[in-house]
Amino acid sequence: MRILQKTPRAPKGRKASITSPAPIAADARAKSPRRPVGLRGSVQRYFALEHTVTRILAKSASIMDAAPQVMKAICQCLRWDVGAMWVTQLGQLRCVIVWQGPGIDVPTFEQVTRSSHLPKGEGLPGRIWASGVAAWVPDVSVEGSLPRASTAAKAGLHGAYGFPIGAGVDFRGVLEFYSREILKPDAQLVDMMHAVAQHIGQFLKYRWAEETIRDRDRDFALARQIQQALLPKSAPVLPGFAFAATCRSAQETGGDYYDFFPMPDGVLGIALGDASGHGVAAALVIGQTRACVRALAFTGADARGLLTLTNRFHASSLPPDNFVTLFLAQLDPRARTLLYCSAGHLPAYLFDREGNLRSVLDRNDLPLGIDPTIDYPVLPAVRLHAGDVLFVLSDGVTEAFSTEDIRFGTERAITAVRAHVRETPDEILQALLRAVADFSEGQARIDDLTAVIMKVDDDGPL
């Protein structure tokens, strides 16, 4: 096999050159080439072929659409008898098409070629991958080191050329051609095929990028569906209480969540969490948090136990600098009391029926995942009254920005809720979301936005 080093185009008046091939074996020298392989003296072939290949690629949706037409155009223009296109897949070269000229019938060679998966350095395509340059074999029948050489020789194929598609990190595959004749290297052919291979390489690069984006979009859409499925399908139905909640991700997936879940003795658990960071990584962490809290709730643990044990789990499993803030409350509907713990989360707010701020349910310890020794305390129970409104939020509410780069902030959030405390929880929530949207004037959210509204019925038992 002869390696053809691609050389810069020679100045006008000088011929382009290729490396001189090593001497050919004696039995190969005995066979003289019957015709040169290359442009056959016609420069127009170069332009016609390049134009044809470009046109085929432009209207093709994938390499599988383009490959048969491209290989046919190249082989017919340059009178190759057999052509194969190889592309990189999963760290190997795999054949996507074998083209045979009229009157050529090489079924065994085609079958072997199509079924071959070549690593870097193996076979003619693999060697081209390893070297990054074109290569030619005057007569494959005397090249015993090529795996398919004997099969090609039995099919009457002798000369072979191969050209890389792309180079280095942009290497995409190999164009491989066979002739029933013994070949001589052709500098014009190398130059021309280099240009054609570049077109194919760019096509593969762009199509690969498009497919990657489509795959990513599908993966994100699926991740979003899964994450949304983990949120409550509807607000809990609890006599004397009404609820509304929302979780809106800044990206395809997010690191916020809320949850309502049963606890022992008819108590309702209320959770709102926020994982550090954004996107898929934060979504995985917050999904892990939800699963841990719910699993522990089945054991009968109270809010203190849920936070303490979840923190120990996160402290042993989260990477450094990753954490979760979590507000966790337990509502006793019979006693009309609310106990809560907060692992570094924003304060929650309790309003009376007139909109006065009755209580600020402030954070009382570090976020989850930082210190495994923390034993989270439960703060004294808050007595609930008819008309009371509980407002729990993530920093995606307060961190919304206006076009003048001003934060929405806590006071605006409190004002938006206070102005609607006499309405239903869903109406209160929608008023809050409108206030955020009007303030930001269409600005993209930079953080996930989550809020929970709970209201004690006016006509419920006191």
C-alpha positions in Angstrom: 0.0 0.0 0.0 1.3 3.4 -0.9 0.5 6.5 1.3 -0.1 9.6 -0.7 0.8 12.8 1.2 -1.3 15.7 0.3 0.9 18.5 -0.8 0.2 22.2 -1.3 -0.9 23.1 -4.8 2.2 23.9 -6.9 2.8 27.4 -8.3 1.6 28.1 -11.8 3.8 26.4 -14.3 4.9 23.6 -12.0 3.2 20.2 -11.5 1.8 19.1 -8.2 3.6 16.2 -6.7 3.0 13.2 -4.6 5.4 11.1 -2.6 7.3 8.6 -4.7 6.0 5.1 -4.1 8.3 2.4 -2.8 9.3 -0.3 -5.4 6.5 -2.6 -6.3 6.8 -6.3 -5.8 8.3 -8.2 -8.8 5.1 -10.0 -9.7 3.3 -6.7 -9.7 5.9 -5.1 -11.9 5.4 -7.8 -14.5 1.9 -6.5 -15.0 1.9 -3.1 -16.7 -1.1 -0.7 -16.3 -3.4 -0.8 -19.3 -4.5 2.8 -18.7 -3.9 5.6 -16.2 -6.5 6.3 -13.6 -7.4 9.9 -12.9 -8.9 12.8 -14.8 -8.1 11.2 -18.2 -6.8 14.5 -19.4 -10.1 16.3 -18.9 -10.1 19.2 -16.4 -13.8 19.6 -17.1 -14.4 16.3 -15.3 -13.2 17.8 -12.1 -15.7 20.7 -12.2 -18.5 18.5 -13.4 -18.0 16.0 -10.7 -17.6 18.5 -7.9 -20.7 20.3 -9.0 -22.7 17.0 -9.2 -21.6 15.9 -5.7 -22.4 19.3 -4.2 -25.9 19.3 -5.8 -26.5 15.7 -4.5 -25.5 16.7 -1.0 -27.5 19.9 -1.0 -30.8 18.0 -1.6 -30.1 15.0 0.6 -31.4 14.7 4.1 -28.9 12.1 5.3 -25.8 10.3 4.3 -27.9 7.2 3.6 -29.8 9.3 1.0 -26.7 10.8 -0.5 -24.2 7.9 -0.5 -25.6 5.8 -3.5 -25.8 8.9 -5.8 -22.4 10.3 -4.7 -20.6 7.0 -5.2 -22.3 6.4 -8.6 -21.3 9.9 -9.7 -17.7 9.5 -8.7 -17.3 6.0 -10.1 -18.9 6.8 -13.4 -16.9 10.0 -13.8 -13.6 8.4 -13.0 -14.4 4.9 -14.3 -14.0 3.0 -11.1 -15.5 -0.5 -11.1 -16.4 -0.7 -7.4 -16.7 2.0 -4.8 -17.5 1.9 -1.0 -18.2 4.7 1.5 -17.2 4.2 5.1 -18.2 6.4 8.0 -17.2 6.4 11.7 -19.7 4.9 14.1 -19.1 3.9 17.7 -15.3 4.1 17.3 -15.2 2.0 14.1 -15.5 2.4 10.4 -18.7 0.9 8.9 -19.6 0.6 5.3 -22.8 2.4 4.3 -22.8 1.7 0.6 -21.1 -0.5 -2.0 -21.5 0.7 -5.6 -20.8 -1.6 -8.6 -20.4 -0.5 -12.2 -22.4 -2.0 -15.1 -21.4 -5.6 -15.8 -19.6 -5.8 -12.4 -20.8 -8.6 -10.1 -18.8 -9.1 -6.9 -21.4 -10.4 -4.4 -18.9 -12.0 -2.0 -16.7 -8.9 -1.9 -19.7 -6.7 -1.4 -21.0 -8.9 1.4 -17.7 -9.0 3.2 -17.3 -5.2 2.8 -20.7 -4.4 4.1 -20.3 -6.6 7.2 -16.9 -5.4 8.1 -16.4 -3.1 11.1 -12.8 -1.7 10.9 -10.9 -0.1 13.8 -8.3 2.5 13.2 -5.3 1.0 11.5 -7.0 -2.1 10.1 -7.6 -2.7 6.4 -7.2 0.0 3.7 -9.9 2.3 5.3 -8.5 1.8 8.8 -4.9 2.7 7.7 -6.2 5.8 6.0 -8.0 6.7 9.2 -4.7 6.2 11.1 -2.5 8.2 8.7 -5.0 10.9 7.8 -3.9 10.9 4.1 -4.9 9.2 0.9 -3.4 5.8 0.0 -3.2 3.6 -3.1 -2.5 -0.1 -3.7 -1.3 -0.9 -7.2 -2.5 -4.5 -6.9 -4.4 -5.9 -3.9 -3.6 -9.4 -5.0 -0.1 -9.0 -3.6 -1.1 -7.2 -0.5 -1.5 -10.0 2.0 -1.8 -7.7 5.0 -5.2 -6.3 3.9 -8.1 -8.4 5.3 -10.2 -8.2 2.2 -7.4 -8.5 -0.3 -7.9 -12.2 -1.2 -11.7 -11.6 -1.6 -11.1 -8.6 -3.9 -8.5 -10.6 -6.0 -11.0 -13.5 -6.4 -13.5 -10.9 -7.6 -11.1 -9.7 -10.3 -10.3 -6.4 -8.5 -6.7 -5.2 -8.5 -6.0 -1.5 -8.0 -7.4 0.3 -5.0 -7.5 4.0 -3.9 -8.7 5.4 -0.6 -9.3 9.0 0.5 -10.1 10.3 4.0 -13.3 12.3 4.6 -12.1 15.0 7.0 -9.1 15.0 9.2 -8.1 15.0 12.8 -11.0 15.6 15.1 -13.2 16.2 12.1 -12.4 12.8 10.5 -15.7 11.3 9.3 -14.9 8.4 7.1 -13.2 7.0 4.0 -14.0 6.8 0.3 -12.6 3.6 -1.2 -12.4 2.6 -4.9 -11.4 -0.5 -6.8 -10.5 -1.2 -10.4 -10.0 -4.4 -12.3 -6.7 -2.9 -13.5 -3.4 -2.3 -11.9 -3.0 1.4 -10.9 -0.4 4.1 -10.9 -0.7 7.1 -8.6 -2.2 10.3 -10.1 -1.5 13.7 -8.4 -4.5 15.3 -10.2 -6.7 12.6 -8.9 -5.6 13.1 -5.3 -6.2 16.9 -5.5 -9.6 16.4 -7.0 -10.7 13.7 -4.6 -9.4 15.8 -1.7 -11.9 18.6 -2.7 -14.8 16.1 -3.2 -14.0 14.5 0.2 -14.1 17.9 1.8 -17.6 18.5 0.6 -18.7 15.1 1.9 -16.9 15.8 5.2 -18.7 19.1 5.7 -22.0 17.4 4.8 -21.5 14.7 7.4 -20.4 17.3 10.0 -23.5 19.5 9.5 -25.8 16.5 9.4 -24.2 15.0 12.5 -24.6 18.4 14.3 -28.3 18.5 13.2 -28.9 15.0 14.4 -27.1 15.7 17.7 -29.4 18.7 18.2 -32.5 16.7 17.4 -31.4 13.9 19.7 -30.6 16.4 22.4 -34.0 18.0 22.0 -35.7 14.6 22.1 -33.8 13.7 25.3 -34.6 17.0 26.9 -38.3 16.7 25.9 -38.3 13.2 27.5 -36.5 14.4 30.6 -39.0 17.3 30.9 -41.9 14.9 30.5 -40.5 12.6 33.2 -39.8 15.6 35.6 -43.3 17.0 35.0 -44.8 13.6 35.7 -43.1 13.6 39.1 -45.0 16.8 40.1 -48.5 16.3 41.6 -51.1 15.8 39.0 -53.6 18.0 40.9 -53.9 19.9 44.1 -54.7 17.8 47.2 -58.3 17.6 48.3 -58.4 18.3 52.0 -61.6 19.6 53.8 -61.0 23.1 55.1 -58.1 23.8 52.9 -57.4 24.7 49.3 -54.1 24.6 47.3 -52.5 25.8 44.1 -48.9 25.4 42.9 -46.7 25.8 39.8 -43.2 24.8 38.7 -41.8 26.5 35.6 -38.3 25.6 34.5 -35.9 28.2 33.1 -34.5 25.6 30.7 -35.8 22.3 29.3 -35.5 20.8 32.7 -35.1 22.4 36.1 -33.8 22.0 39.6 -37.0 23.1 41.5 -39.9 20.9 42.7 -42.9 21.0 44.9 -44.9 18.1 46.4 -47.8 17.2 48.5 -47.6 13.8 50.2 -49.4 11.9 53.0 -47.8 11.5 56.4 -49.0 9.5 59.4 -52.2 10.3 61.3 -53.8 12.2 58.4 -51.0 14.8 58.3 -50.2 16.3 54.9 -46.6 16.9 53.9 -45.8 20.0 51.9 -42.4 20.4 50.2 -40.7 22.9 48.0 -37.1 22.4 47.0 -34.4 24.0 44.9 -31.2 22.3 43.8 -28.1 24.4 43.0 -27.4 24.9 39.3 -29.7 24.5 36.4 -30.6 22.0 33.7 -30.3 18.2 33.7 -27.8 18.0 36.5 -30.0 20.0 38.9 -33.1 18.0 37.7 -31.4 14.7 38.6 -30.5 16.0 42.1 -34.0 17.4 42.8 -35.5 14.1 41.5 -33.3 12.3 43.9 -34.4 14.6 46.7 -38.1 14.0 46.0 -37.7 10.2 45.9 -35.7 10.3 49.2 -38.3 12.4 51.0 -41.2 10.4 49.8 -39.5 7.0 50.7 -38.7 8.2 54.2 -42.3 9.5 54.6 -43.5 6.0 54.2 -41.4 5.0 57.3 -43.4 7.4 59.5 -40.6 10.0 59.9 -41.7 13.5 60.8 -40.4 16.7 59.0 -37.4 16.8 61.2 -36.5 13.1 60.4 -37.1 13.6 56.7 -34.8 16.6 56.4 -32.1 15.1 58.7 -31.9 11.7 56.9 -32.2 13.3 53.4 -29.3 15.6 54.3 -27.1 12.6 55.3 -27.9 10.9 52.0 -27.0 14.0 50.0 -23.9 14.7 52.0 -22.6 11.3 51.1 -23.6 11.3 47.4 -23.6 14.9 46.0 -20.4 16.3 44.3 -18.7 19.2 46.2 -20.4 22.6 45.8 -23.8 20.9 45.1 -26.6 21.3 47.5 -30.4 21.5 47.9 -32.5 24.0 49.8 -35.8 22.6 51.0 -38.8 23.9 52.8 -40.7 21.1 54.4 -44.0 21.5 56.4 -46.5 19.1 57.9 -50.1 20.3 58.0 -52.4 18.8 60.6 -55.9 19.5 59.2 -57.7 18.5 62.5 -55.6 20.6 64.8 -55.2 23.3 62.1 -51.5 23.6 62.9 -48.4 23.9 60.7 -45.0 22.5 61.7 -42.1 23.3 59.4 -38.3 22.8 58.9 -36.2 24.8 56.4 -32.8 23.6 55.1 -31.5 27.0 53.9 -34.6 27.8 51.8 -36.2 31.2 51.3 -38.7 32.2 54.0 -42.3 31.3 53.5 -45.0 33.8 54.4 -48.3 33.5 56.3 -51.0 36.2 55.7 -54.3 36.7 57.5 -57.6 37.2 55.8 -57.0 41.0 55.6 -53.6 40.6 53.9 -51.6 41.3 57.0 -48.3 39.4 57.3 -48.9 37.2 60.4 -45.7 35.2 60.3 -42.4 34.8 58.4 -41.4 31.1 58.3 -37.7 31.7 58.1 -34.8 29.3 57.2 -33.3 27.6 60.2 -30.3 25.7 59.0 -27.8 24.9 56.2 -29.0 23.5 52.8 -29.0 19.7 52.3 -25.7 18.0 51.3 -23.2 20.3 53.0 -22.9 19.0 56.6 -23.9 15.4 57.3 -24.0 16.0 61.1 -26.9 18.5 61.1 -30.0 17.5 63.1 -32.7 19.8 61.7 -35.0 21.2 64.4 -38.8 21.6 64.0 -39.9 25.1 64.9 -43.0 25.6 67.1 -46.3 24.9 65.5 -48.1 27.8 63.8 -51.8 28.0 64.6 -53.9 28.5 61.4 -57.1 30.6 61.2 -59.9 31.0 58.7 -58.8 33.0 55.7 -55.1 32.5 56.3 -52.9 32.2 53.2 -49.5 30.4 53.2 -47.1 31.5 50.4 -44.0 29.3 49.7 -41.7 30.2 46.9 -38.3 29.6 45.2 -35.8 32.3 44.3 -37.0 32.1 40.6 -39.8 34.4 41.8 -37.6 37.0 43.5 -34.8 36.7 40.9 -36.9 37.7 37.9 -35.4 40.9 36.3 -36.8 43.8 34.5 -35.4 45.2 31.3 -33.5 47.7 33.5 -31.9 44.8 35.3 -33.9 45.4 38.5 -34.8 42.4 40.7 -38.5 41.6 41.3 -37.5 41.0 44.9 -39.3 39.8 48.0 -41.4 42.9 48.6 -43.0 42.8 45.2 -43.8 39.1 45.7 -45.4 39.8 49.1 -47.4 42.7 47.6 -48.7 40.6 44.7 -50.0 37.9 47.1 -51.3 40.3 49.8 -53.5 42.1 47.2 -55.4 38.9 46.4 -55.7 37.1 49.7 -59.5 37.1 49.5 -59.4 35.1 46.3 -58.9 31.4 45.6 -55.4 29.9 45.8 -55.4 29.5 42.0 -56.4 33.2 41.5 -53.7 34.3 43.9 -51.1 32.2 42.1 -52.1 33.6 38.7 -51.9 37.1 40.0 -48.4 36.5 41.2 -47.3 35.1 37.9 -48.9 38.0 36.0 -47.0 40.4 38.3 -43.7 38.7 37.6 -44.4 38.6 33.8 -45.4 42.3 33.7 -42.3 43.3 35.7 -39.9 41.3 33.5 -41.6 42.4 30.2 -40.8 39.2 28.4 -37.3 38.8 29.7 -36.1 35.2 29.7 -36.1 33.6 33.1 -32.7 32.9 34.5 -33.9 30.6 37.3 -36.7 28.1 37.8 -39.9 29.6 39.2 -41.9 27.6 41.8 -44.6 28.7 44.2 -47.1 27.0 46.4 -50.3 28.7 47.8 -52.4 27.2 50.6 -55.5 28.9 51.9 -57.6 28.0 55.0 -61.3 28.1 54.1 -63.2 31.0 55.5 -66.2 28.8 56.3 -64.2 25.9 57.7 -64.2 24.9 61.4 -62.1 27.1 63.6 
